[in-house]
Amino acid sequence: MNDRIQLSLHERSQVEVARLTLLEIDGTRLGDADTAAHMVGRLETSLTALLAIVDTRDGQT
């Protein structure tokens, strides 16, 4: 049984952007308020996109 969902090219690119954002934030010093706000905004955008993918797949097997 394959439990993985099939993602469109657009959805896969959104997942990749989220991964890259997390990698970038991991190495970023967030002492500067502007940098921290920018990174939080990027995280929010990525999380919103990922949740939209999950929400559209909800209930599908």
Phi, psi and omega in degrees: 000134179256112182272358181281140177271151178273126180252146175287169178301318179297316179295318178298323179292325177295321177296318180296319177298319179297317178299313181296322178298315179297319178298318181293318181294324181302325182261006184261137173277125185259024179293330179278126184299321180294318178295316180298316180297319179297315181293321177297320177298318178295319177297317180299317179297315180295317180296320178299317179295318180293320177295325177297322177296312181296316181298323180285339180264354184305125179090350178271146177242000000 
